Amino acid sequence: MALTENVQAVHKETRELIVLRRGQLGTVLMEFNAEAYLVDFADAQGCTYAMETISADKLMLFFFRLGH
């Protein structure tokens, strides 16, 4: 999923507030009645830097390949 707007989050290690930017990609870990999703945000090495519950209206499905 990709963010459709900036979202404040807490950095997993430092516990400091960070801003996840519009367009940033994350992996959905859990769905809450299609209203919100637990999303993992990780760096290029796969290390999680934020994990947040994001409302569905702030997420956009992202396609990596052409579908039918």
Phi and psi in degrees as GROMACS dihedral restraints (atoms count N, CA, C in turn):
[ dihedral_restraints ]
;  ai    aj    ak    al  type     phi  dphi    fc
    3     4     5     6     1  -121.0    20    10
    4     5     6     7     1   144.9    20    10
    6     7     8     9     1   -74.1    20    10
    7     8     9    10     1   139.1    20    10
    9    10    11    12     1   -95.3    20    10
   10    11    12    13     1    -7.4    20    10
   12    13    14    15     1  -156.1    20    10
   13    14    15    16     1   162.9    20    10
   15    16    17    18     1   -63.5    20    10
   16    17    18    19     1   143.7    20    10
   18    19    20    21     1  -136.1    20    10
   19    20    21    22     1   131.1    20    10
   21    22    23    24     1   -74.8    20    10
   22    23    24    25     1   142.1    20    10
   24    25    26    27     1  -144.5    20    10
   25    26    27    28     1   172.5    20    10
   27    28    29    30     1  -110.8    20    10
   28    29    30    31     1   126.5    20    10
   30    31    32    33     1   -63.9    20    10
   31    32    33    34     1   132.0    20    10
   33    34    35    36     1   -59.6    20    10
   34    35    36    37     1   -40.5    20    10
   36    37    38    39     1   -90.4    20    10
   37    38    39    40     1   -45.6    20    10
   39    40    41    42     1   -86.8    20    10
   40    41    42    43     1   -17.3    20    10
   42    43    44    45     1    64.9    20    10
   43    44    45    46     1    13.4    20    10
   45    46    47    48     1   -83.7    20    10
   46    47    48    49     1   152.7    20    10
   48    49    50    51     1   -71.0    20    10
   49    50    51    52     1   135.2    20    10
   51    52    53    54     1  -131.6    20    10
   52    53    54    55     1   166.3    20    10
   54    55    56    57     1  -113.5    20    10
   55    56    57    58     1   120.9    20    10
   57    58    59    60     1   -84.8    20    10
   58    59    60    61     1   124.1    20    10
   60    61    62    63     1   -86.1    20    10
   61    62    63    64     1   149.9    20    10
   63    64    65    66     1   -51.0    20    10
   64    65    66    67     1   132.4    20    10
   66    67    68    69     1    94.8    20    10
   67    68    69    70     1   -13.4    20    10
   69    70    71    72     1   -65.9    20    10
   70    71    72    73     1   137.7    20    10
   72    73    74    75     1   -93.8    20    10
   73    74    75    76     1   143.7    20    10
   75    76    77    78     1  -142.5    20    10
   76    77    78    79     1   168.8    20    10
   78    79    80    81     1  -109.3    20    10
   79    80    81    82     1   126.4    20    10
   81    82    83    84     1   -74.2    20    10
   82    83    84    85     1   126.9    20    10
   84    85    86    87     1  -102.8    20    10
   85    86    87    88     1   -29.7    20    10
   87    88    89    90     1  -155.6    20    10
   88    89    90    91     1   146.1    20    10
   90    91    92    93     1  -111.9    20    10
   91    92    93    94     1   139.2    20    10
   93    94    95    96     1  -116.8    20    10
   94    95    96    97     1    88.9    20    10
   96    97    98    99     1    53.7    20    10
   97    98    99   100     1    32.5    20    10
   99   100   101   102     1    58.7    20    10
  100   101   102   103     1    14.4    20    10
  102   103   104   105     1  -101.1    20    10
  103   104   105   106     1   -28.0    20    10
  105   106   107   108     1  -153.2    20    10
  106   107   108   109     1   160.0    20    10
  108   109   110   111     1  -138.1    20    10
  109   110   111   112     1   141.6    20    10
  111   112   113   114     1   -84.2    20    10
  112   113   114   115     1   118.9    20    10
  114   115   116   117     1  -120.9    20    10
  115   116   117   118     1   132.8    20    10
  117   118   119   120     1   -97.6    20    10
  118   119   120   121     1   129.0    20    10
  120   121   122   123     1  -113.1    20    10
  121   122   123   124     1   122.5    20    10
  123   124   125   126     1  -131.1    20    10
  124   125   126   127     1   157.8    20    10
  126   127   128   129     1   -82.1    20    10
  127   128   129   130     1  -177.8    20    10
  129   130   131   132     1   -63.0    20    10
  130   131   132   133     1   -21.6    20    10
  132   133   134   135     1   -90.6    20    10
  133   134   135   136     1     0.5    20    10
  135   136   137   138     1    86.9    20    10
  136   137   138   139     1     9.5    20    10
  138   139   140   141     1   -86.0    20    10
  139   140   141   142     1   122.5    20    10
  141   142   143   144     1   -66.9    20    10
  142   143   144   145     1   131.1    20    10
  144   145   146   147     1  -113.7    20    10
  145   146   147   148     1   -15.6    20    10
  147   148   149   150     1  -156.6    20    10
  148   149   150   151     1   147.1    20    10
  150   151   152   153     1  -140.7    20    10
  151   152   153   154     1   114.3    20    10
  153   154   155   156     1  -134.4    20    10
  154   155   156   157     1   152.6    20    10
  156   157   158   159     1   -88.5    20    10
  157   158   159   160     1   120.9    20    10
  159   160   161   162     1  -118.9    20    10
  160   161   162   163     1   133.3    20    10
  162   163   164   165     1   -67.9    20    10
  163   164   165   166     1   148.1    20    10
  165   166   167   168     1   -57.7    20    10
  166   167   168   169     1   -32.4    20    10
  168   169   170   171     1   -72.1    20    10
  169   170   171   172     1    -6.9    20    10
  171   172   173   174     1  -105.3    20    10
  172   173   174   175     1     9.3    20    10
  174   175   176   177     1  -124.2    20    10
  175   176   177   178     1   147.6    20    10
  177   178   179   180     1  -128.8    20    10
  178   179   180   181     1   132.5    20    10
  180   181   182   183     1   -65.3    20    10
  181   182   183   184     1   136.3    20    10
  183   184   185   186     1  -117.3    20    10
  184   185   186   187     1   129.5    20    10
  186   187   188   189     1  -107.5    20    10
  187   188   189   190     1   132.0    20    10
  189   190   191   192     1   -95.2    20    10
  190   191   192   193     1   -16.8    20    10
  192   193   194   195     1  -146.2    20    10
  193   194   195   196     1   164.3    20    10
  195   196   197   198     1   -68.8    20    10
  196   197   198   199     1   131.4    20    10
  198   199   200   201     1  -112.4    20    10
  199   200   201   202     1   171.6    20    10
